Amino acid sequence: MPDPQNHSRDSKPGDGASPQPSALPGRGGIARIIAASRNTASGLYEGLTSEAAIRQEFAIVCLAVPLSFFLAQDLWSWVALMASLMLLLAIEFLNTAIERLCDYVQPEKHEQIRITKDLASAGVFFGLLLCGLVWGAALVGRLFGVG
């Protein structure tokens, strides 16, 4: 007899097992994907229209993508160039989200909020270092045939 507490993926309707809960109550499948896509578009719009750092990094990405086709020596170096840019934008969006949440939770100056924002900013710094490393290595490889 099936265990009613079993929530395995192998359970089928009518076998006594409860279905897996979806990420959004009452919504699953394509409806969830559409809702997530709308949230993503909203976040992109908000970030690009309200945050100078995101706009600056997005402008760099717009310039860097065409350059990457000339700089990369093979498919994997191009993937590394693109991945470093996407990771940088992801880190910047997360940094912005952390800063906004901190400002919402604690509008007044607070030492722990300052530390939290500084930690998030350090994450952006390391993302920038990673981009510099990857793009610098690709440039050295292209100019000097190394790699």
Buried (B, 14 or more C-beta within 10 A) or exposed (E): EEEEEEEEEEBEEEEEBEEEEEEEEEBBEEEBEEEEEEEEEEEBEBBEEEBEBBEEBBEBBEEBEEEBEEBBEEEEBBEBBBEBBEBBBEBBBBBBBBBEEBEEEEEEEEEEBEEBBEEBEEBBEEBBEBBEEBBEBBEEBBEEEEE
